[in-house]
């Protein structure tokens, strides 16, 4: 039994419960439809805000994000409320990755080391971002 098979259902339950405030400042749920299967999927993710957009990262080996390539309607549950939007996913887009890193490091200042990205005057190093852009899928949700 892998850890995700225990962790994801627990996180889904908690984020949908009245106790969501314990973690909903850092985690949210994204619900989307599989392009081939037509099945509805929900997964918990750590998120940050970039203006009015919600952004997060996932690993390229997790294939669910491919349902969002080119744009897909989604429902996100943020801080106990459901919102609709359009999500796009990209891998290898240096500008998108740098933008997400900027927002993440504002929200989670200690994460630069975890991502192996140096901060230069408080901003993610462009060379480090370019070197890491293929290591993470960037997902951006535009609300509305």
N, CA, C and O atoms as a DFTB+ gen file, in Angstrom:
576 C
 N C O
     1  1       0.852      -1.181       0.000
     2  2       0.000       0.000       0.000
     3  2       0.897       1.244       0.000
     4  3       1.732       1.412       0.889
     5  1       0.719       2.108      -0.999
     6  2       1.549       3.316      -1.013
     7  2       0.912       4.392      -0.144
     8  3      -0.272       4.335       0.190
     9  1       1.732       5.372       0.208
    10  2       1.294       6.425       1.117
    11  2       0.153       7.258       0.529
    12  3      -0.743       7.691       1.255
    13  1       0.189       7.480      -0.799
    14  2      -0.851       8.298      -1.427
    15  2      -2.241       7.670      -1.303
    16  3      -3.233       8.394      -1.228
    17  1      -2.330       6.341      -1.279
    18  2      -3.639       5.697      -1.173
    19  2      -4.276       5.940       0.199
    20  3      -5.489       5.800       0.349
    21  1      -3.483       6.294       1.177
    22  2      -3.999       6.670       2.490
    23  2      -4.153       8.192       2.595
    24  3      -5.166       8.697       3.079
    25  1      -3.132       8.902       2.132
    26  2      -3.045      10.347       2.283
    27  2      -4.143      11.078       1.497
    28  3      -4.827      11.934       2.058
    29  1      -4.321      10.757       0.213
    30  2      -5.279      11.488      -0.613
    31  2      -6.714      11.401      -0.090
    32  3      -7.374      12.436       0.008
    33  1      -7.229      10.213       0.250
    34  2      -8.598      10.174       0.805
    35  2      -8.739      10.958       2.116
    36  3      -9.766      11.593       2.357
    37  1      -7.710      10.910       2.954
    38  2      -7.747      11.666       4.205
    39  2      -7.793      13.166       3.922
    40  3      -8.580      13.894       4.527
    41  1      -6.946      13.624       2.999
    42  2      -6.924      15.046       2.648
    43  2      -8.246      15.483       2.019
    44  3      -8.747      16.565       2.328
    45  1      -8.810      14.667       1.152
    46  2     -10.109      15.004       0.537
    47  2     -11.178      15.155       1.608
    48  3     -11.947      16.115       1.605
    49  1     -11.215      14.197       2.521
    50  2     -12.217      14.244       3.586
    51  2     -12.034      15.511       4.428
    52  3     -12.998      16.221       4.713
    53  1     -10.789      15.786       4.820
    54  2     -10.518      16.932       5.682
    55  2     -10.843      18.249       4.977
    56  3     -11.424      19.149       5.584
    57  1     -10.471      18.366       3.700
    58  2     -10.722      19.617       2.976
    59  2     -12.208      19.849       2.689
    60  3     -12.619      20.979       2.426
    61  1     -13.005      18.797       2.738
    62  2     -14.457      18.935       2.551
    63  2     -15.203      19.061       3.867
    64  3     -16.410      19.303       3.875
    65  1     -14.507      18.903       4.965
    66  2     -15.151      18.889       6.276
    67  2     -15.123      20.280       6.915
    68  3     -14.438      21.178       6.426
    69  1     -15.870      20.452       8.010
    70  2     -15.815      21.719       8.750
    71  2     -14.423      21.991       9.342
    72  3     -14.133      23.114       9.755
    73  1     -13.570      20.969       9.382
    74  2     -12.217      21.119       9.917
    75  2     -11.204      21.577       8.869
    76  3     -10.004      21.621       9.141
    77  1     -11.687      21.918       7.668
    78  2     -10.791      22.273       6.568
    79  2      -9.819      23.381       6.925
    80  3      -8.718      23.435       6.379
    81  1     -10.206      24.265       7.830
    82  2      -9.356      25.391       8.207
    83  2      -7.987      24.987       8.737
    84  3      -7.056      25.791       8.736
    85  1      -7.863      23.740       9.191
    86  2      -6.577      23.258       9.686
    87  2      -5.527      23.216       8.568
    88  3      -4.337      23.393       8.828
    89  1      -5.972      22.979       7.316
    90  2      -5.015      22.810       6.221
    91  2      -5.367      23.584       4.955
    92  3      -4.566      23.625       4.021
    93  1      -6.539      24.193       4.903
    94  2      -6.984      24.779       3.635
    95  2      -6.264      26.072       3.265
    96  3      -6.458      26.582       2.162
    97  1      -5.449      26.608       4.149
    98  2      -4.616      27.736       3.774
    99  2      -3.436      27.318       2.918
   100  3      -2.790      28.149       2.280
   101  1      -3.161      26.014       2.910
   102  2      -2.011      25.498       2.183
   103  2      -2.410      24.486       1.095
   104  3      -1.732      24.364       0.075
   105  1      -3.512      23.766       1.323
   106  2      -3.941      22.722       0.397
   107  2      -5.339      23.016      -0.132
   108  3      -6.144      23.667       0.534
   109  1      -5.611      22.539      -1.314
   110  2      -6.932      22.672      -1.932
   111  2      -7.235      21.384      -2.685
   112  3      -6.379      20.508      -2.809
   113  1      -8.451      21.280      -3.182
   114  2      -8.854      20.167      -4.047
   115  2      -9.082      20.693      -5.452
   116  3      -9.635      21.776      -5.640
   117  1      -8.653      19.922      -6.433
   118  2      -8.976      20.228      -7.826
   119  2      -9.744      19.039      -8.383
   120  3      -9.331      17.888      -8.240
   121  1     -10.872      19.341      -9.024
   122  2     -11.735      18.315      -9.621
   123  2     -11.812      18.588     -11.114
   124  3     -12.036      19.719     -11.545
   125  1     -11.622      17.535     -11.891
   126  2     -11.594      17.652     -13.355
   127  2     -12.120      16.366     -13.957
   128  3     -12.287      15.366     -13.259
   129  1     -12.380      16.394     -15.249
   130  2     -12.887      15.226     -15.966
   131  2     -11.784      14.651     -16.836
   132  3     -11.069      15.383     -17.521
   133  1     -11.657      13.336     -16.800
   134  2     -10.681      12.665     -17.654
   135  2     -11.083      12.806     -19.110
   136  3     -12.246      12.604     -19.459
   137  1     -10.127      13.152     -19.959
   138  2     -10.429      13.369     -21.379
   139  2     -10.847      12.089     -22.082
   140  3     -11.742      12.113     -22.926
   141  1     -10.220      10.987     -21.751
   142  2     -10.545       9.712     -22.416
   143  2     -11.656       8.969     -21.690
   144  3     -12.572       8.439     -22.319
   145  1     -11.571       8.932     -20.366
   146  2     -12.516       8.132     -19.592
   147  2     -13.842       8.835     -19.344
   148  3     -14.873       8.181     -19.186
   149  1     -13.822      10.163     -19.310
   150  2     -15.021      10.908     -18.943
   151  2     -15.319      10.849     -17.455
   152  3     -16.324      11.397     -17.000
   153  1     -14.463      10.195     -16.702
   154  2     -14.634      10.040     -15.264
   155  2     -14.189      11.313     -14.544
   156  3     -13.273      12.000     -14.999
   157  1     -14.836      11.626     -13.423
   158  2     -14.477      12.775     -12.607
   159  2     -13.414      12.362     -11.589
   160  3     -13.539      11.335     -10.923
   161  1     -12.371      13.178     -11.482
   162  2     -11.279      12.924     -10.549
   163  2     -11.108      14.132      -9.641
   164  3     -11.309      15.271     -10.061
   165  1     -10.737      13.873      -8.399
   166  2     -10.424      14.937      -7.452
   167  2      -9.115      14.587      -6.781
   168  3      -8.908      13.458      -6.338
   169  1      -8.231      15.573      -6.711
   170  2      -6.949      15.349      -6.054
   171  2      -6.567      16.555      -5.203
   172  3      -6.815      17.695      -5.597
   173  1      -5.969      16.317      -4.047
   174  2      -5.495      17.424      -3.216
   175  2      -4.133      17.902      -3.705
   176  3      -3.299      17.098      -4.121
   177  1      -3.913      19.211      -3.654
   178  2      -2.628      19.788      -4.050
   179  2      -2.299      20.970      -3.146
   180  3      -3.194      21.623      -2.609
   181  1      -1.023      21.233      -2.985
   182  2      -0.568      22.431      -2.304
   183  2      -0.639      23.568      -3.313
   184  3      -0.297      23.375      -4.479
   185  1      -1.073      24.744      -2.892
   186  2      -1.293      25.819      -3.857
   187  2      -0.738      27.145      -3.360
   188  3      -0.403      27.313      -2.187
   189  1      -0.656      28.071      -4.296
   190  2      -0.328      29.465      -3.990
   191  2      -1.180      30.327      -4.910
   192  3      -1.750      29.836      -5.885
   193  1      -1.259      31.600      -4.597
   194  2      -1.997      32.550      -5.436
   195  2      -1.006      33.397      -6.221
   196  3       0.044      33.785      -5.708
   197  1      -1.352      33.673      -7.460
   198  2      -0.571      34.575      -8.301
   199  2      -1.578      35.554      -8.883
   200  3      -2.176      35.303      -9.930
   201  1      -1.757      36.672      -8.191
   202  2      -2.834      37.589      -8.551
   203  2      -4.155      36.905      -8.260
   204  3      -4.370      36.424      -7.147
   205  1      -5.047      36.854      -9.248
   206  2      -6.335      36.174      -9.051
   207  2      -6.281      34.714      -9.495
   208  3      -7.273      33.995      -9.376
   209  1      -5.127      34.269     -10.005
   210  2      -4.973      32.875     -10.429
   211  2      -4.520      32.003      -9.264
   212  3      -3.831      32.468      -8.356
   213  1      -4.912      30.747      -9.302
   214  2      -4.431      29.749      -8.356
   215  2      -3.403      28.920      -9.107
   216  3      -3.650      28.486     -10.232
   217  1      -2.255      28.701      -8.487
   218  2      -1.184      27.960      -9.152
   219  2      -0.681      26.844      -8.252
   220  3      -0.735      26.941      -7.026
   221  1      -0.197      25.796      -8.876
   222  2       0.435      24.716      -8.131
   223  2       1.314      23.909      -9.066
   224  3       1.281      24.081     -10.285
   225  1       2.092      23.034      -8.478
   226  2       3.000      22.166      -9.216
   227  2       2.629      20.718      -8.974
   228  3       2.063      20.372      -7.937
   229  1       2.952      19.883      -9.934
   230  2       2.851      18.448      -9.748
   231  2       4.020      17.812     -10.480
   232  3       4.692      18.465     -11.278
   233  1       4.255      16.560     -10.211
   234  2       5.367      15.841     -10.827
   235  2       4.966      15.343     -12.216
   236  3       3.832      14.907     -12.417
   237  1       5.888      15.406     -13.168
   238  2       5.575      14.943     -14.529
   239  2       5.140      13.482     -14.586
   240  3       4.342      13.109     -15.446
   241  1       5.654      12.653     -13.684
   242  2       5.294      11.223     -13.717
   243  2       3.871      10.942     -13.244
   244  3       3.354       9.847     -13.467
   245  1       3.233      11.909     -12.597
   246  2       1.814      11.768     -12.241
   247  2       1.013      12.192     -13.467
   248  3       0.985      13.371     -13.818
   249  1       0.379      11.252     -14.102
   250  2      -0.193      11.502     -15.424
   251  2      -1.514      12.266     -15.411
   252  3      -1.959      12.704     -16.472
   253  1      -2.159      12.445     -14.266
   254  2      -3.471      13.091     -14.233
   255  2      -3.448      14.503     -14.807
   256  3      -4.456      14.952     -15.353
   257  1      -2.341      15.209     -14.701
   258  2      -2.244      16.595     -15.160
   259  2      -2.420      16.713     -16.668
   260  3      -2.756      17.786     -17.168
   261  1      -2.199      15.634     -17.389
   262  2      -2.343      15.674     -18.853
   263  2      -3.779      15.986     -19.272
   264  3      -4.012      16.450     -20.388
   265  1      -4.733      15.736     -18.390
   266  2      -6.128      16.097     -18.667
   267  2      -6.329      17.608     -18.734
   268  3      -7.363      18.071     -19.214
   269  1      -5.368      18.370     -18.266
   270  2      -5.491      19.829     -18.207
   271  2      -4.733      20.530     -19.332
   272  3      -4.850      21.745     -19.495
   273  1      -3.955      19.768     -20.110
   274  2      -3.188      20.383     -21.201
   275  2      -4.137      21.041     -22.199
   276  3      -5.163      20.471     -22.571
   277  1      -3.780      22.240     -22.621
   278  2      -4.611      22.964     -23.568
   279  2      -5.811      23.645     -22.944
   280  3      -6.570      24.323     -23.637
   281  1      -5.991      23.475     -21.661
   282  2      -7.105      24.108     -20.946
   283  2      -8.245      23.142     -20.709
   284  3      -8.661      22.420     -21.616
   285  1      -8.743      23.131     -19.499
   286  2      -9.853      22.253     -19.129
   287  2     -10.664      22.910     -18.022
   288  3     -10.098      23.562     -17.145
   289  1     -11.986      22.745     -18.051
   290  2     -12.800      23.267     -16.949
   291  2     -12.530      22.455     -15.683
   292  3     -12.414      21.230     -15.726
   293  1     -12.434      23.152     -14.572
   294  2     -12.184      22.508     -13.283
   295  2     -13.032      23.166     -12.213
   296  3     -13.539      24.275     -12.381
   297  1     -13.171      22.454     -11.116
   298  2     -13.713      23.022      -9.889
   299  2     -12.605      22.901      -8.858
   300  3     -11.999      21.841      -8.707
   301  1     -12.347      23.979      -8.156
   302  2     -11.376      23.916      -7.078
   303  2     -12.080      24.254      -5.772
   304  3     -12.986      25.086      -5.728
   305  1     -11.646      23.597      -4.727
   306  2     -12.168      23.884      -3.384
   307  2     -11.035      24.525      -2.600
   308  3     -10.066      23.869      -2.218
   309  1     -11.183      25.836      -2.367
   310  2     -10.168      26.624      -1.685
   311  2     -10.781      27.223      -0.434
   312  3     -11.787      27.929      -0.501
   313  1     -10.178      26.942       0.694
   314  2     -10.633      27.489       1.981
   315  2     -12.122      27.263       2.226
   316  3     -12.839      28.149       2.691
   317  1     -12.563      26.047       1.898
   318  2     -13.930      25.644       2.187
   319  2     -14.971      26.068       1.176
   320  3     -16.161      25.841       1.396
   321  1     -14.561      26.680       0.069
   322  2     -15.514      27.139      -0.950
   323  2     -15.130      26.599      -2.322
   324  3     -13.953      26.501      -2.668
   325  1     -16.161      26.249      -3.092
   326  2     -15.952      25.765      -4.455
   327  2     -15.959      26.925      -5.439
   328  3     -16.762      27.851      -5.326
   329  1     -15.056      26.858      -6.398
   330  2     -14.940      27.858      -7.459
   331  2     -14.731      27.128      -8.776
   332  3     -14.116      26.062      -8.810
   333  1     -15.239      27.698      -9.856
   334  2     -14.989      27.119     -11.172
   335  2     -13.943      27.955     -11.888
   336  3     -13.764      29.142     -11.616
   337  1     -13.261      27.296     -12.808
   338  2     -12.235      27.983     -13.572
   339  2     -11.746      27.111     -14.705
   340  3     -12.280      26.034     -14.970
   341  1     -10.723      27.602     -15.359
   342  2     -10.083      26.855     -16.436
   343  2      -8.631      26.631     -16.046
   344  3      -7.911      27.576     -15.724
   345  1      -8.210      25.380     -16.077
   346  2      -6.838      25.031     -15.713
   347  2      -6.042      24.710     -16.965
   348  3      -6.546      24.094     -17.903
   349  1      -4.799      25.139     -16.958
   350  2      -3.859      24.760     -18.009
   351  2      -2.625      24.188     -17.337
   352  3      -2.231      24.625     -16.255
   353  1      -2.029      23.217     -17.982
   354  2      -0.830      22.577     -17.453
   355  2       0.281      22.700     -18.476
   356  3       0.049      22.554     -19.676
   357  1       1.481      22.968     -18.004
   358  2       2.619      23.063     -18.914
   359  2       3.860      22.463     -18.261
   360  3       4.054      22.544     -17.048
   361  1       4.673      21.873     -19.086
   362  2       5.934      21.288     -18.653
   363  2       7.031      21.892     -19.523
   364  3       6.931      21.893     -20.750
   365  1       8.065      22.398     -18.887
   366  2       9.186      22.952     -19.628
   367  2       9.039      24.408     -20.011
   368  3       9.895      24.945     -20.714
   369  1       7.984      25.058     -19.572
   370  2       7.778      26.480     -19.857
   371  2       8.513      27.282     -18.777
   372  3       8.023      27.416     -17.655
   373  1       9.672      27.806     -19.117
   374  2      10.529      28.476     -18.146
   375  2       9.843      29.693     -17.542
   376  3       9.941      29.920     -16.336
   377  1       9.152      30.478     -18.359
   378  2       8.473      31.672     -17.828
   379  2       7.383      31.290     -16.829
   380  3       7.264      31.906     -15.770
   381  1       6.594      30.279     -17.165
   382  2       5.525      29.828     -16.258
   383  2       6.121      29.279     -14.968
   384  3       5.615      29.559     -13.881
   385  1       7.190      28.500     -15.081
   386  2       7.831      27.927     -13.896
   387  2       8.410      29.027     -13.012
   388  3       8.270      28.980     -11.790
   389  1       9.058      30.015     -13.622
   390  2       9.635      31.118     -12.855
   391  2       8.543      31.900     -12.132
   392  3       8.721      32.290     -10.978
   393  1       7.430      32.131     -12.792
   394  2       6.309      32.839     -12.185
   395  2       5.779      32.075     -10.971
   396  3       5.494      32.667      -9.930
   397  1       5.651      30.763     -11.116
   398  2       5.172      29.941      -9.999
   399  2       6.179      29.950      -8.852
   400  3       5.795      30.053      -7.687
   401  1       7.446      29.843      -9.175
   402  2       8.467      29.866      -8.123
   403  2       8.437      31.199      -7.373
   404  3       8.565      31.225      -6.149
   405  1       8.270      32.287      -8.091
   406  2       8.183      33.607      -7.450
   407  2       7.017      33.620      -6.452
   408  3       7.181      34.048      -5.310
   409  1       5.849      33.152      -6.883
   410  2       4.672      33.127      -6.005
   411  2       4.859      32.141      -4.855
   412  3       4.488      32.447      -3.721
   413  1       5.425      30.968      -5.123
   414  2       5.649      29.974      -4.069
   415  2       6.608      30.509      -3.014
   416  3       6.372      30.351      -1.816
   417  1       7.684      31.139      -3.457
   418  2       8.674      31.593      -2.489
   419  2       8.160      32.770      -1.675
   420  3       8.603      32.975      -0.545
   421  1       7.234      33.548      -2.227
   422  2       6.575      34.583      -1.435
   423  2       5.719      33.924      -0.355
   424  3       5.680      34.378       0.789
   425  1       5.040      32.854      -0.738
   426  2       4.123      32.153       0.176
   427  2       4.859      31.212       1.117
   428  3       4.529      31.123       2.300
   429  1       5.860      30.508       0.587
   430  2       6.616      29.509       1.343
   431  2       8.111      29.836       1.227
   432  3       8.814      29.198       0.443
   433  1       8.602      30.802       1.979
   434  2       9.974      31.291       1.790
   435  2      11.054      30.217       1.920
   436  3      12.096      30.317       1.272
   437  1      10.831      29.213       2.728
   438  2      11.847      28.185       2.932
   439  2      11.942      27.148       1.822
   440  3      12.791      26.260       1.882
   441  1      11.090      27.245       0.815
   442  2      11.038      26.217      -0.222
   443  2      12.128      26.324      -1.294
   444  3      12.313      25.379      -2.061
   445  1      12.840      27.424      -1.368
   446  2      13.849      27.587      -2.425
   447  2      14.868      26.454      -2.377
   448  3      15.233      25.909      -3.419
   449  1      15.329      26.094      -1.190
   450  2      16.302      24.997      -1.070
   451  2      15.718      23.676      -1.550
   452  3      16.401      22.896      -2.214
   453  1      14.470      23.426      -1.220
   454  2      13.819      22.177      -1.625
   455  2      13.782      22.047      -3.147
   456  3      13.923      20.947      -3.680
   457  1      13.594      23.161      -3.844
   458  2      13.534      23.156      -5.301
   459  2      14.910      23.345      -5.943
   460  3      15.033      23.348      -7.168
   461  1      15.939      23.502      -5.116
   462  2      17.310      23.711      -5.612
   463  2      17.394      24.962      -6.480
   464  3      18.002      24.958      -7.551
   465  1      16.769      26.034      -5.991
   466  2      16.767      27.308      -6.707
   467  2      17.303      28.381      -5.760
   468  3      16.791      28.578      -4.658
   469  1      18.326      29.055      -6.214
   470  2      18.891      30.147      -5.431
   471  2      18.010      31.383      -5.562
   472  3      17.354      31.601      -6.581
   473  1      18.018      32.178      -4.508
   474  2      17.315      33.455      -4.542
   475  2      18.352      34.566      -4.723
   476  3      19.366      34.610      -4.026
   477  1      18.077      35.448      -5.661
   478  2      18.936      36.593      -5.925
   479  2      18.092      37.838      -5.656
   480  3      17.137      38.120      -6.380
   481  1      18.452      38.569      -4.618
   482  2      17.665      39.735      -4.202
   483  2      16.198      39.364      -3.988
   484  3      15.298      40.125      -4.343
   485  1      15.968      38.187      -3.404
   486  2      14.613      37.729      -3.101
   487  2      13.851      37.130      -4.271
   488  3      12.704      36.712      -4.109
   489  1      14.462      37.081      -5.439
   490  2      13.802      36.541      -6.635
   491  2      14.459      35.229      -7.046
   492  3      15.660      35.052      -6.845
   493  1      13.682      34.299      -7.622
   494  2      14.285      33.039      -8.076
   495  2      15.318      33.292      -9.174
   496  3      15.085      34.080     -10.091
   497  1      16.456      32.616      -9.067
   498  2      17.514      32.761     -10.050
   499  2      17.032      32.231     -11.410
   500  3      16.619      31.075     -11.501
   501  1      17.080      33.057     -12.470
   502  2      16.593      32.634     -13.786
   503  2      17.293      31.386     -14.332
   504  3      16.654      30.534     -14.950
   505  1      18.597      31.282     -14.105
   506  2      19.336      30.107     -14.600
   507  2      18.874      28.842     -13.882
   508  3      18.715      27.793     -14.508
   509  1      18.660      28.939     -12.570
   510  2      18.180      27.772     -11.818
   511  2      16.775      27.380     -12.274
   512  3      16.471      26.194     -12.404
   513  1      15.923      28.371     -12.516
   514  2      14.564      28.078     -12.986
   515  2      14.597      27.398     -14.347
   516  3      13.860      26.441     -14.588
   517  1      15.448      27.891     -15.231
   518  2      15.565      27.281     -16.563
   519  2      16.034      25.829     -16.452
   520  3      15.589      24.966     -17.209
   521  1      16.932      25.570     -15.509
   522  2      17.452      24.208     -15.334
   523  2      16.429      23.267     -14.710
   524  3      16.526      22.053     -14.890
   525  1      15.451      23.801     -13.980
   526  2      14.470      22.966     -13.258
   527  2      13.083      22.935     -13.907
   528  3      12.207      22.218     -13.422
   529  1      12.864      23.668     -14.956
   530  2      11.517      23.805     -15.539
   531  2      10.946      22.478     -16.041
   532  3       9.726      22.337     -16.124
   533  1      11.783      21.514     -16.373
   534  2      11.289      20.205     -16.818
   535  2      11.052      19.232     -15.671
   536  3      10.594      18.111     -15.892
   537  1      11.361      19.651     -14.450
   538  2      11.210      18.776     -13.287
   539  2       9.820      18.842     -12.661
   540  3       9.453      17.981     -11.862
   541  1       9.045      19.871     -13.028
   542  2       7.737      20.082     -12.402
   543  2       6.740      20.575     -13.443
   544  3       7.079      21.378     -14.313
   545  1       5.532      20.096     -13.346
   546  2       4.434      20.575     -14.192
   547  2       3.803      21.765     -13.493
   548  3       3.479      21.699     -12.307
   549  1       3.631      22.845     -14.223
   550  2       2.990      24.048     -13.707
   551  2       1.514      23.991     -14.086
   552  3       1.174      23.814     -15.256
   553  1       0.644      24.139     -13.100
   554  2      -0.790      24.209     -13.350
   555  2      -1.274      25.582     -12.890
   556  3      -1.026      25.998     -11.759
   557  1      -1.963      26.269     -13.784
   558  2      -2.520      27.587     -13.482
   559  2      -4.028      27.507     -13.684
   560  3      -4.496      27.063     -14.733
   561  1      -4.782      27.936     -12.687
   562  2      -6.242      27.966     -12.771
   563  2      -6.682      29.412     -12.815
   564  3      -6.450      30.181     -11.882
   565  1      -7.325      29.771     -13.924
   566  2      -7.923      31.095     -14.072
   567  2      -9.374      30.975     -13.607
   568  3     -10.138      30.149     -14.106
   569  1      -9.728      31.808     -12.655
   570  2     -11.057      31.730     -12.054
   571  2     -12.115      32.347     -12.969
   572  3     -11.848      33.251     -13.761
   573  1     -13.340      31.806     -12.817
   574  2     -14.472      32.399     -13.526
   575  2     -14.798      31.703     -14.726
   576  3     -15.731      32.089     -15.430
